[in-house]
Amino acid sequence: MTSDTRVVVIGSGLAGARLARRLGELGTPALLVGEEEHRPYNRVLLAEVLAGRYEPDVIALPGLTAPAEPLRARVTGIDREARTVRCADGSVVPYGTLVLATGSNPVLPPLRGLFTPGGRELPEGVHAFRTMDDCLGLSKAVRPSARAVVIGGGLLGVSAARALAVRGAQVVLAQQAERLMERQLDPAASRLVGRHLRDLGVEVHTECRVRGVRVVAGAVRSVELADGYTLDADLLVLACGVRPRVGLARTAGLTVGEGVLVDDELRTSDPHIHAIGDCAQHDGTLYGLAAPALDQADTLAALLSGSTTARYTGTRALTRLTLAGRAPAGLAPFDLAAFGETQPRPGDDVVQLADATRGTYRKVVVRDDRLVGGVLVGELGTVGALARAWEGAEPLPADGPLLHLLTHDGGS
């Protein structure tokens, strides 16, 4: 493949690796450029590596189809006129079509004392939780009875807190919002997540803001809450969300909103450059989830391999989280799933089942005879059938199968 037709993919995460593999399968090899030293891996499963459930190689993504040419390098610039990318080692890579799959960076909160004046290195004991290196560094640092504070009660923070507790740390989870995973779950489901974490020994605080960090001799020693209370800490985990990596795109003059703006063919404002995954903003939406990234990669692979009909029109994404139990305490695994609109509008029908003893909760929202969303916590045999009914967006049959789906295993 000549340089004027070659596809170059920047970013070896879930979206970039999937695209390179699909292109290889379709006979359109790509050059995959990634700055991480590790083989491409499934970022969704990092918490399971931290918990000790999986070794890092278990979450590696399937290998690329030959003759794909993985290149380990950090891209520092794009020359759109010359159609080349510059790397930190001084090398220049020509492209015919460029794909940005640069992902996202963790948000580092503006905590007093977190950085030395002019510095951007995190103190010893302070960890973001986004990459394999983050995960391995935290895994090496955690030890039984270590005092760990996790900032952020979203999907990532809950996963990190659970993993650290399974490893025997004394964990405090500080969530600024009024409930855990407030973007995905309704109040009842959030309470069950909190109960599960507390059963694992996690101390959960909502409506709790951390405002400062005390660092001694380059290492974290405590965190200060907004109310003045101080928590001793050997480890501090920052799980405060992510922000799309758009620096390359912005410097290159591409149109950027919150993410890199793309159309239904996943093209940016430059017809020779596409964007997929966490860095891409399609039709006003930043997904930041695995399923949309994979959908976008598959669509773009088809387009770059000659399809004239493939289009990306959005993904109806389901959030799924499995919290493993702890054998000595006799705690079973804990599952949850959330999809669509979990809060009903006036006139919607809501079917809700809860079993406090078993710790299960199932709620679905129906609008005009269509399933528009739901939250499921605990034994999730029904999630597959409900998700299929939601994804299909077809009217529900009139013979009342919804209650049956909620109360019987439907396949996961």
C-alpha positions as CSV (number, residue, x, y, z in Angstrom):
1,M,0.0,0.0,0.0
2,T,1.5,3.3,-1.0
3,S,1.8,6.3,1.3
4,D,-0.9,8.3,-0.6
5,T,-3.5,5.6,0.0
6,R,-2.3,4.2,3.4
7,V,-4.6,4.4,6.3
8,V,-2.9,5.5,9.5
9,V,-4.7,5.2,12.9
10,I,-3.5,7.2,15.8
11,G,-4.4,5.5,19.1
12,S,-4.2,1.8,20.0
13,G,-7.1,1.7,22.4
14,L,-10.3,-0.2,21.9
15,A,-11.5,1.9,19.0
16,G,-8.2,2.1,17.1
17,A,-7.2,-1.6,17.6
18,R,-10.7,-2.7,16.5
19,L,-10.5,-0.5,13.4
20,A,-7.0,-1.8,12.4
21,R,-8.1,-5.4,12.9
22,R,-11.3,-5.0,10.9
23,L,-9.4,-3.2,8.1
24,G,-6.9,-6.1,7.9
25,E,-9.8,-8.6,7.7
26,L,-11.3,-6.6,4.9
27,G,-8.0,-6.5,2.9
28,T,-7.2,-2.8,3.8
29,P,-4.2,-2.9,6.1
30,A,-3.6,0.0,8.3
31,L,-0.7,1.4,10.3
32,L,-1.7,1.5,14.0
33,V,0.3,4.1,16.0
34,G,0.0,3.9,19.8
35,E,2.1,5.4,22.6
36,E,1.4,2.9,25.3
37,E,4.0,0.2,25.7
38,H,1.5,-2.5,26.4
39,R,-0.4,-4.6,23.8
40,P,-3.8,-3.1,23.0
41,Y,-6.1,-4.1,25.8
42,N,-9.7,-3.9,26.9
43,R,-9.8,-0.8,29.2
44,V,-13.3,-1.8,30.5
45,L,-11.6,-4.7,32.4
46,L,-8.8,-2.7,34.1
47,A,-10.7,-2.9,37.5
48,E,-10.6,-6.7,37.3
49,V,-6.8,-6.5,36.9
50,L,-6.6,-4.2,39.9
51,A,-8.8,-6.6,41.9
52,G,-6.4,-9.5,41.1
53,R,-9.1,-11.3,39.1
54,Y,-7.3,-11.2,35.8
55,E,-3.6,-10.9,34.8
56,P,-2.9,-8.1,32.3
57,D,-2.5,-10.4,29.4
58,V,-6.0,-11.8,29.8
59,I,-7.5,-8.5,28.8
60,A,-5.3,-8.0,25.7
61,L,-7.3,-7.5,22.5
62,P,-7.2,-10.0,19.7
63,G,-4.1,-9.7,17.5
64,L,-4.1,-7.6,14.4
65,T,-4.4,-9.3,11.0
66,A,-1.1,-9.4,9.0
67,P,0.3,-7.4,7.4
68,A,-0.8,-4.7,9.9
69,E,2.3,-2.8,11.2
70,P,1.9,-1.7,14.8
71,L,4.2,1.3,15.6
72,R,4.9,2.5,19.1
73,A,5.3,6.2,19.0
74,R,3.8,9.4,20.4
75,V,2.4,11.6,17.7
76,T,3.1,15.3,18.2
77,G,1.6,17.0,15.2
78,I,-0.3,16.7,11.9
79,D,0.6,18.4,8.7
80,R,-2.7,18.3,6.7
81,E,-1.2,19.9,3.6
82,A,1.6,17.3,3.3
83,R,-0.6,14.6,4.8
84,T,2.0,13.5,7.3
85,V,2.1,13.0,11.1
86,R,5.2,13.9,13.2
87,C,6.3,11.7,16.1
88,A,8.2,12.6,19.2
89,D,11.2,10.6,18.0
90,G,11.5,12.8,15.0
91,S,10.1,10.4,12.5
92,V,7.5,11.5,9.9
93,V,4.7,9.1,8.8
94,P,2.8,9.8,5.6
95,Y,-0.9,9.0,5.3
96,G,-3.6,8.9,2.6
97,T,-6.4,8.7,5.2
98,L,-5.8,9.5,8.9
99,V,-8.0,8.3,11.7
100,L,-7.9,9.9,15.2
101,A,-8.7,7.3,17.9
102,T,-6.9,9.3,20.6
103,G,-9.4,8.5,23.3
104,S,-9.6,10.6,26.4
105,N,-7.6,11.7,29.4
106,P,-8.5,11.5,33.1
107,V,-9.8,14.7,34.6
108,L,-7.4,15.8,37.4
109,P,-9.4,17.9,39.9
110,P,-8.1,21.3,41.1
111,L,-7.1,20.1,44.6
112,R,-5.1,22.4,46.7
113,G,-1.6,21.0,47.2
114,L,-1.9,18.3,44.5
115,F,0.9,19.7,42.4
116,T,4.0,21.7,43.2
117,P,4.2,25.2,41.7
118,G,4.8,24.7,38.0
119,G,4.8,20.9,38.2
120,R,2.4,18.4,36.7
121,E,3.7,15.1,38.2
122,L,1.4,13.5,40.7
123,P,2.8,12.9,44.1
124,E,3.7,9.4,45.3
125,G,0.6,7.5,46.3
126,V,-1.7,9.6,44.0
127,H,-3.0,7.7,41.0
128,A,-5.3,8.4,38.1
129,F,-7.1,5.2,36.9
130,R,-7.3,5.2,33.1
131,T,-4.4,3.3,31.6
132,M,-2.7,-0.1,32.1
133,D,0.3,1.8,33.6
134,D,-2.1,3.5,36.1
135,C,-3.6,0.1,37.0
136,L,-0.3,-1.6,37.5
137,G,1.1,1.3,39.5
138,L,-1.9,1.2,41.8
139,S,-1.8,-2.5,42.0
140,K,1.8,-2.4,43.1
141,A,1.1,0.2,45.7
142,V,-2.0,-1.2,47.4
143,R,-1.5,-3.5,50.4
144,P,-3.8,-5.0,53.0
145,S,-5.0,-2.3,55.5
146,A,-3.7,0.5,53.3
147,R,-5.8,3.7,53.7
148,A,-7.2,4.5,50.3
149,V,-9.4,7.5,49.3
150,V,-11.2,7.3,45.9
151,I,-12.5,10.6,44.6
152,G,-15.5,10.1,42.2
153,G,-18.5,7.9,42.5
154,G,-19.2,7.2,38.9
155,L,-18.7,4.0,37.0
156,L,-14.9,4.2,37.3
157,G,-14.8,5.3,40.9
158,V,-17.2,2.5,42.0
159,S,-15.1,-0.1,40.2
160,A,-11.9,1.2,41.6
161,A,-13.3,1.3,45.2
162,R,-14.6,-2.2,44.9
163,A,-11.3,-3.5,43.5
164,L,-9.2,-1.9,46.3
165,A,-11.6,-3.3,48.9
166,V,-11.2,-6.8,47.5
167,R,-7.5,-6.3,47.8
168,G,-7.9,-5.6,51.5
169,A,-7.5,-1.8,51.6
170,Q,-9.5,0.4,53.9
171,V,-11.4,2.4,51.3
172,V,-13.3,5.7,51.6
173,L,-15.3,6.7,48.5
174,A,-16.0,10.4,48.2
175,Q,-18.7,11.4,45.7
176,Q,-19.6,15.0,45.2
177,A,-23.0,14.3,43.7
178,E,-26.0,13.2,45.9
179,R,-25.8,9.6,44.9
180,L,-23.5,7.0,43.2
181,M,-23.4,6.7,39.5
182,E,-26.0,9.5,39.2
183,R,-25.7,9.6,35.4
184,Q,-26.7,6.0,34.9
185,L,-28.8,5.0,37.9
186,D,-32.0,6.1,39.7
187,P,-31.9,6.6,43.5
188,A,-33.1,3.1,44.3
189,A,-30.4,1.5,42.2
190,S,-27.8,3.8,43.6
191,R,-28.7,2.8,47.1
192,L,-28.1,-0.8,46.3
193,V,-24.7,-0.1,44.8
194,G,-23.8,1.8,48.0
195,R,-25.0,-1.1,50.1
196,H,-22.9,-3.6,48.2
197,L,-19.8,-1.4,48.6
198,R,-20.5,-1.0,52.3
199,D,-20.8,-4.8,52.6
200,L,-17.3,-5.0,51.2
201,G,-16.1,-2.5,53.8
202,V,-16.1,0.6,51.7
203,E,-17.0,3.8,53.6
204,V,-19.2,5.7,51.2
205,H,-19.8,9.5,51.4
206,T,-22.1,11.3,49.0
207,E,-22.4,15.1,48.7
208,C,-18.8,15.1,49.8
209,R,-16.2,17.3,48.1
210,V,-12.4,17.0,48.6
211,R,-10.7,20.3,48.4
212,G,-7.1,19.7,49.3
213,V,-4.2,17.2,49.6
214,R,-1.4,17.1,52.1
215,V,1.9,15.9,50.7
216,V,4.9,15.2,52.8
217,A,8.3,14.5,51.3
218,G,6.7,14.0,47.9
219,A,4.1,11.5,49.1
220,V,0.4,11.9,49.9
221,R,-0.5,11.7,53.6
222,S,-4.1,13.0,53.9
223,V,-6.9,14.7,52.1
224,E,-9.0,17.6,53.3
225,L,-12.7,17.7,52.8
226,A,-14.7,20.9,52.1
227,D,-16.1,20.8,55.7
228,G,-12.6,20.8,57.1
229,Y,-12.5,17.2,58.1
230,T,-9.2,15.4,57.3
231,L,-8.8,11.8,56.1
232,D,-5.5,10.0,56.4
233,A,-4.5,8.4,53.1
234,D,-1.7,6.2,51.9
235,L,-3.3,6.1,48.4
236,L,-5.5,8.6,46.6
237,V,-7.3,7.5,43.4
238,L,-8.6,10.2,41.0
239,A,-11.7,8.9,39.2
240,C,-13.3,12.2,38.4
241,G,-14.3,11.5,34.8
242,V,-12.5,11.9,31.5
243,R,-12.0,14.6,28.8
244,P,-11.6,13.8,25.1
245,R,-8.0,14.1,23.8
246,V,-8.5,16.7,21.1
247,G,-5.1,18.6,21.3
248,L,-3.8,17.1,18.0
249,A,-7.0,17.9,16.2
250,R,-7.3,21.4,17.5
251,T,-3.7,22.2,16.7
252,A,-4.2,20.9,13.2
253,G,-7.1,23.2,12.7
254,L,-9.9,20.7,12.7
255,T,-13.3,21.7,14.0
256,V,-13.6,20.7,17.6
257,G,-16.5,21.1,20.1
258,E,-16.2,19.0,23.2
259,G,-14.8,16.4,21.0
260,V,-13.7,16.2,17.3
261,L,-16.8,16.9,15.3
262,V,-17.6,14.1,12.8
263,D,-20.4,13.4,10.3
264,D,-22.2,10.1,9.6
265,E,-19.2,8.9,7.7
266,L,-17.1,9.7,10.8
267,R,-15.3,12.4,8.8
268,T,-13.9,15.5,10.4
269,S,-13.8,18.9,8.8
270,D,-10.9,17.6,6.7
271,P,-12.2,14.9,4.3
272,H,-8.9,13.0,4.6
273,I,-9.2,12.7,8.4
274,H,-11.7,10.7,10.4
275,A,-12.2,10.3,14.2
276,I,-13.7,7.5,16.3
277,G,-14.1,6.5,19.9
278,D,-13.9,8.7,23.0
279,C,-12.4,11.7,21.1
280,A,-15.2,11.8,18.5
281,Q,-18.4,13.9,18.8
282,H,-21.1,12.7,16.5
283,D,-24.4,14.6,16.2
284,G,-23.8,16.4,19.4
285,T,-23.0,13.3,21.4
286,L,-19.8,12.2,23.2
287,Y,-20.3,8.6,24.2
288,G,-17.2,7.6,26.2
289,L,-18.4,4.0,26.2
290,A,-17.0,0.8,24.6
291,A,-20.1,-0.2,22.5
292,P,-20.2,3.1,20.5
293,A,-16.5,3.0,19.9
294,L,-16.7,-0.5,18.5
295,D,-19.7,0.4,16.3
296,Q,-17.9,3.4,14.9
297,A,-14.8,1.3,14.2
298,D,-16.8,-1.3,12.3
299,T,-18.6,1.4,10.3
300,L,-15.4,3.2,9.4
301,A,-13.7,-0.1,8.4
302,A,-16.5,-0.8,6.0
303,L,-16.3,2.7,4.5
304,L,-12.5,2.7,4.1
305,S,-12.8,-0.7,2.5
306,G,-15.1,0.5,-0.3
307,S,-18.6,0.5,1.1
308,T,-20.8,3.2,-0.3
309,T,-23.7,2.7,2.0
310,A,-22.2,2.3,5.5
311,R,-23.2,5.1,7.9
312,Y,-22.9,5.7,11.6
313,T,-26.2,6.9,13.0
314,G,-25.6,6.5,16.7
315,T,-25.5,3.7,19.2
316,R,-28.1,2.8,21.8
317,A,-25.5,2.0,24.5
318,L,-26.1,-0.2,27.6
319,T,-23.9,0.4,30.7
320,R,-23.0,-2.9,32.4
321,L,-21.0,-3.4,35.5
322,T,-20.1,-6.6,37.4
323,L,-18.8,-6.2,40.9
324,A,-17.1,-9.4,42.0
325,G,-17.8,-10.6,45.6
326,R,-15.3,-11.7,48.2
327,A,-15.2,-15.3,49.1
328,P,-14.2,-15.1,52.8
329,A,-17.2,-12.8,53.5
330,G,-19.5,-15.0,51.4
331,L,-20.5,-12.1,49.2
332,A,-21.9,-13.1,45.8
333,P,-21.0,-11.1,42.6
334,F,-23.2,-8.0,42.1
335,D,-24.4,-7.0,38.6
336,L,-26.1,-3.9,37.3
337,A,-27.2,-2.7,33.9
338,A,-28.7,0.6,32.8
339,F,-30.0,1.7,29.4
340,G,-31.9,4.4,27.8
341,E,-34.1,6.8,29.8
342,T,-34.2,5.7,33.4
343,Q,-36.3,8.6,34.6
344,P,-39.9,8.6,33.4
345,R,-41.6,11.5,31.8
346,P,-45.2,12.5,32.6
347,G,-47.5,9.9,31.0
348,D,-44.9,7.1,30.9
349,D,-45.6,3.7,32.3
350,V,-43.2,2.3,34.9
351,V,-42.9,-1.3,36.0
352,Q,-40.8,-1.7,39.1
353,L,-39.9,-4.8,41.1
354,A,-37.6,-4.8,44.2
355,D,-36.5,-7.5,46.6
356,A,-34.6,-5.9,49.6
357,T,-33.7,-9.3,51.0
358,R,-32.0,-10.5,47.8
359,G,-30.7,-7.0,46.9
360,T,-32.3,-7.0,43.5
361,Y,-34.1,-4.2,41.7
362,R,-35.7,-4.0,38.3
363,K,-37.3,-1.1,36.7
364,V,-38.3,-0.3,33.1
365,V,-39.9,2.7,31.5
366,V,-42.4,2.3,28.7
367,R,-43.6,5.1,26.4
368,D,-46.2,4.7,23.7
369,D,-45.9,0.9,24.0
370,R,-42.2,1.1,23.5
371,L,-39.4,0.2,26.0
372,V,-37.4,3.4,26.4
373,G,-35.1,2.6,29.3
374,G,-34.4,0.6,32.4
375,V,-32.3,-0.1,35.4
376,L,-31.5,-3.7,36.6
377,V,-29.5,-4.5,39.8
378,G,-28.7,-8.0,41.0
379,E,-29.3,-11.3,39.2
380,L,-29.4,-10.1,35.6
381,G,-30.6,-13.1,33.6
382,T,-33.3,-10.7,32.1
383,V,-30.9,-8.1,30.8
384,G,-30.4,-9.7,27.4
385,A,-34.0,-9.9,26.5
386,L,-34.8,-6.5,27.8
387,A,-31.9,-4.9,26.0
388,R,-33.0,-6.5,22.7
389,A,-36.5,-5.2,23.2
390,W,-35.1,-1.7,23.8
391,E,-32.6,-1.8,20.9
392,G,-35.2,-2.9,18.5
393,A,-37.4,0.1,19.4
394,E,-40.5,-1.9,18.2
395,P,-43.9,-1.7,19.9
396,L,-44.2,-4.3,22.7
397,P,-46.7,-7.1,22.0
398,A,-50.1,-6.6,23.5
399,D,-50.1,-9.9,25.4
400,G,-48.1,-8.5,28.3
401,P,-44.6,-10.1,28.0
402,L,-42.9,-7.3,29.9
403,L,-43.6,-8.6,33.4
404,H,-42.5,-12.0,32.2
405,L,-39.2,-10.5,31.0
406,L,-38.7,-8.9,34.4
407,T,-39.4,-12.0,36.5
408,H,-37.8,-14.8,34.3
409,D,-34.4,-15.4,32.9
410,G,-34.2,-14.1,29.4
411,G,-30.6,-14.8,28.6
412,S,-27.7,-12.4,29.1
